[in-house]
Amino acid sequence: MKLVKSVLALGLTAMLLFTFAACNKDPKPPSEPPTSDEVTTTEPGTLETMGTSETEASSEKPAAVDVTTAEATTIAPTTVPGKPSTKAEIVDYFNAAYKKVKTEKPGYTFRERTVIDKDGIRSSKSWLENVASMVLPIAENAFAKWGDPEVTSKGADHSDLPPYVNVEPKWVKSATCTENGGNYIIRLSLVDESVPVLPKDSRTTIHGRMLDRGVYNHGSVIDGIEQIPVIKIEINTFACDYSGSYLDAAINKATGAVVKVTTWTTCQANVEAKVPLFGVLDASVPLANESEYTF
């Protein structure tokens, strides 16, 4: 799996937060880590999702994409009469359109960004929350802006394009089909998913199968964080609660070709780590990853 920006952002967050904390506070007994190793889905939770403009974070999630430009813009959608309306119908329509992408292999550009909600970080140590608001703007500013687009040529290997398998209706909390000019705009909102133990392969989870970017696995997180220079951080617990994630697809009405896909992955990363000379620290960090694939 690729070491995506969200993993790098989390690593930088951990380094800044735990390194600064280790130099300033006394340790307290850690809370017990979760013991379950099952991945579960839950009813809609209270985790906040995050969205930003290209230059700063805000509390609003990105709107559905307008594919007349590479930039996301707000759309006032209208219901598509006579088109797929139930969740099952919309999922089937998306699967059929996306199958064309995998078989025809059009060229596409990709870009992504990661948002860290510095004000949403929580810890059993209240002082650590205050530390976060001071030191985490460094990580926030480093990753919230869009990265440079990556270009994949027509006919190249498209196996790395999520979703990796046909979407199943049971993975989708709600589905909508709206209209914008010559395109249908489909939104698939994912079910909430709790992952108390990092999987070896993120694609064993619903979010990993559908979104991948912003979805964590054992290798990328443990290797990424524990190999951070300056300070050796040992991860005791890393649990993920995903809530508010979705996939948007713009599909040409006439040809059935996918024009653009936007994925929005939100995660509350609950981390307990051992820091040298300090002991055990814990933090709950809200993260979001936004990725765009323009065909």
C-alpha positions in Angstrom: 0.0 0.0 0.0 1.2 3.5 -0.7 2.3 5.7 2.1 -0.4 8.3 1.5 -0.4 11.9 2.8 -2.8 11.1 5.6 -0.2 8.6 7.1 2.5 11.2 6.8 0.3 13.8 8.4 -0.5 11.5 11.3 3.2 10.7 11.7 4.1 14.4 11.8 1.2 15.0 14.2 2.4 12.3 16.6 6.0 13.6 16.4 5.0 17.2 17.2 2.4 16.3 19.8 4.2 13.6 21.7 7.7 15.1 21.4 6.5 18.4 22.8 4.6 16.8 25.5 7.5 14.6 26.6 9.5 17.8 27.3 6.9 19.5 29.4 4.6 17.3 31.5 4.5 14.5 34.0 3.0 11.1 33.0 -0.2 9.7 34.4 -1.4 6.1 34.4 -2.6 5.2 30.9 -6.2 4.1 30.2 -6.8 0.4 29.3 -6.5 -0.2 25.5 -9.4 -1.9 23.7 -9.2 -5.7 23.4 -11.6 -6.4 20.5 -10.0 -7.3 17.2 -13.2 -7.2 15.2 -14.2 -4.6 12.6 -17.7 -3.4 13.2 -20.1 -1.0 11.6 -22.3 1.3 13.8 -25.2 3.6 13.6 -24.3 7.2 12.6 -22.0 8.6 15.3 -21.1 12.0 16.5 -17.6 12.3 15.0 -17.2 15.6 13.2 -16.1 15.5 9.6 -13.8 18.2 8.2 -13.5 20.1 5.0 -11.3 23.0 3.9 -10.8 25.4 1.1 -7.4 25.0 -0.7 -5.8 27.4 1.7 -7.5 26.9 5.1 -9.6 24.5 7.1 -13.3 25.1 7.9 -16.1 23.1 9.5 -17.9 22.5 6.2 -17.6 19.3 4.2 -16.9 19.7 0.5 -20.0 19.9 -1.7 -20.6 17.6 -4.6 -18.2 18.1 -7.5 -18.9 20.2 -10.6 -16.9 18.4 -13.3 -16.8 21.3 -15.7 -13.6 22.3 -13.9 -10.9 20.4 -12.0 -11.8 22.5 -8.9 -14.8 21.4 -6.7 -17.6 23.9 -6.7 -21.0 24.0 -5.0 -23.9 22.5 -6.9 -27.6 23.0 -6.4 -28.6 19.4 -7.4 -32.0 18.4 -8.7 -33.5 15.0 -8.5 -33.1 12.9 -11.6 -36.5 11.8 -12.8 -36.7 8.3 -14.2 -33.1 7.4 -13.2 -31.9 5.1 -10.4 -33.5 6.2 -7.2 -33.2 3.3 -4.7 -29.9 2.6 -3.0 -29.6 -0.7 -4.8 -30.3 0.9 -8.2 -27.8 3.7 -7.7 -25.1 1.3 -6.5 -25.7 -0.9 -9.5 -25.5 2.1 -11.8 -22.2 3.2 -10.3 -20.7 -0.3 -10.5 -21.6 -0.5 -14.2 -20.1 2.9 -15.0 -16.9 2.2 -13.0 -16.5 -1.2 -14.6 -15.9 0.8 -17.9 -13.1 2.7 -16.2 -11.3 -0.5 -15.2 -11.7 -2.1 -18.6 -11.2 0.9 -20.9 -8.4 2.4 -18.7 -8.7 6.1 -19.6 -6.0 8.6 -18.6 -6.6 10.5 -15.4 -5.1 13.0 -13.0 -5.0 12.5 -9.2 -4.5 14.8 -6.3 -5.2 14.7 -2.6 -5.0 16.6 0.7 -5.3 15.7 4.4 -7.0 17.8 7.0 -6.1 17.7 10.7 -8.6 19.2 13.1 -6.3 20.6 15.7 -9.2 21.9 17.8 -10.8 18.4 17.8 -7.9 16.5 19.4 -8.8 14.9 22.8 -6.7 13.2 25.5 -7.2 11.9 29.0 -4.6 14.6 29.8 -6.3 17.9 29.3 -3.0 19.8 29.1 -2.2 17.8 26.0 -5.2 19.3 24.2 -3.8 22.7 24.9 -0.4 21.7 23.6 -2.1 20.4 20.4 -3.7 23.8 19.6 -0.2 25.4 19.8 2.0 22.9 17.9 -0.3 21.2 15.3 -0.8 24.2 13.0 2.6 23.2 11.5 1.2 19.8 10.4 -2.2 21.2 9.5 -0.7 23.8 7.1 1.7 21.3 5.6 -1.0 18.9 4.5 -4.3 20.8 4.1 -3.4 22.3 0.7 -3.9 20.2 -2.5 -0.8 18.4 -3.6 0.5 18.6 -7.2 -1.6 16.5 -9.6 -0.2 13.1 -10.6 -0.9 12.0 -14.2 -1.6 8.5 -15.2 -1.7 7.8 -19.0 -4.4 6.0 -20.9 -3.9 2.2 -20.9 -1.7 2.2 -17.8 -2.4 -0.1 -14.9 -5.7 1.0 -13.2 -5.7 -1.6 -10.4 -4.8 1.0 -7.8 -8.1 3.0 -8.5 -10.6 2.6 -5.6 -13.1 1.1 -5.3 -11.2 -2.2 -5.8 -14.3 -4.4 -6.0 -18.0 -3.9 -6.8 -19.6 -1.8 -4.2 -22.2 -3.7 -2.1 -25.4 -1.9 -1.0 -24.8 -3.0 2.6 -21.6 -0.9 2.7 -23.6 2.2 1.8 -25.6 4.2 4.4 -27.4 6.3 1.8 -27.1 6.9 -1.9 -28.3 9.8 -4.1 -28.4 10.5 -7.8 -28.7 14.1 -8.9 -28.2 16.0 -12.1 -25.7 18.7 -13.2 -25.7 19.6 -16.8 -24.8 16.6 -18.9 -23.7 14.6 -15.9 -25.3 12.5 -13.2 -23.8 13.1 -9.8 -23.9 10.0 -7.5 -23.0 10.2 -3.9 -22.4 7.0 -1.9 -22.3 7.7 1.8 -20.5 4.9 3.6 -21.7 3.2 6.8 -19.8 4.1 10.0 -17.1 1.6 10.7 -15.1 0.9 13.8 -11.6 -0.7 13.5 -10.2 -1.3 17.0 -7.1 -3.1 15.7 -5.1 -2.0 12.6 -5.5 -4.6 9.8 -2.5 -5.9 7.9 -4.4 -5.0 4.7 -6.8 -2.1 4.8 -8.8 -3.6 2.0 -10.2 -6.1 4.5 -12.3 -3.2 5.8 -15.3 -1.5 4.0 -13.5 1.8 3.9 -10.3 0.2 2.5 -12.2 -1.6 -0.3 -14.1 1.6 -1.3 -11.8 4.5 -0.6 -8.3 3.4 0.4 -6.9 6.9 0.8 -7.1 8.0 4.4 -7.6 4.4 5.5 -4.9 3.0 7.8 -3.2 -0.4 7.9 -0.7 -1.8 10.3 2.4 -1.5 8.0 1.9 2.1 6.9 1.2 3.4 10.4 3.6 1.4 12.5 6.4 1.7 10.1 5.6 5.4 9.4 5.4 6.5 13.1 7.9 4.3 14.8 10.6 5.2 12.3 10.2 9.0 12.9 13.6 10.5 13.5 14.5 12.4 16.7 12.2 10.4 19.0 11.3 6.7 19.1 7.6 6.3 19.5 6.2 2.9 20.3 2.5 2.4 19.4 0.5 0.4 22.0 -2.9 1.0 20.5 -4.2 2.4 17.3 -7.9 2.3 16.8 -9.9 4.0 14.0 -13.5 5.2 14.0 -14.7 6.1 10.5 -17.8 8.3 10.2 -19.1 10.7 7.5 -17.0 9.2 4.6 -18.4 9.2 1.1 -17.6 8.8 -2.6 -18.9 11.2 -5.3 -18.9 10.2 -8.9 -19.8 12.4 -11.9 -21.0 10.2 -14.8 -21.7 11.4 -18.4 -25.4 10.8 -19.0 -25.0 10.1 -22.7 -22.0 7.8 -22.6 -22.1 6.3 -19.1 -18.4 7.3 -18.7 -17.1 8.3 -15.3 -15.8 11.9 -15.6 -14.6 12.5 -12.0 -14.5 10.7 -8.7 -14.0 12.4 -5.3 -13.5 10.5 -2.1 -13.8 12.0 1.4 -12.6 9.8 4.2 -13.0 10.9 7.9 -11.4 9.1 10.8 -11.0 9.5 14.5 -7.7 8.0 15.2 -7.4 6.9 18.8 -3.7 6.4 19.7 -1.9 5.2 22.8 1.9 5.4 22.5 5.0 5.0 24.7 7.4 7.9 24.6 11.0 7.6 25.9 11.7 9.4 29.2 8.0 10.1 29.6 5.8 7.0 29.5 2.5 6.4 28.0 0.5 9.2 26.3 -2.9 9.0 24.5 -4.6 11.2 22.0 -7.7 11.0 19.8 -7.0 12.8 16.5 -9.7 13.7 13.9 -8.3 13.4 10.4 -9.9 13.6 6.9 -8.5 12.8 3.5 -9.9 14.2 0.2 -8.9 12.7 -3.1 -9.8 13.6 -6.6 -9.6 11.4 -9.8 -10.4 13.4 -13.0 -10.7 11.3 -16.2 
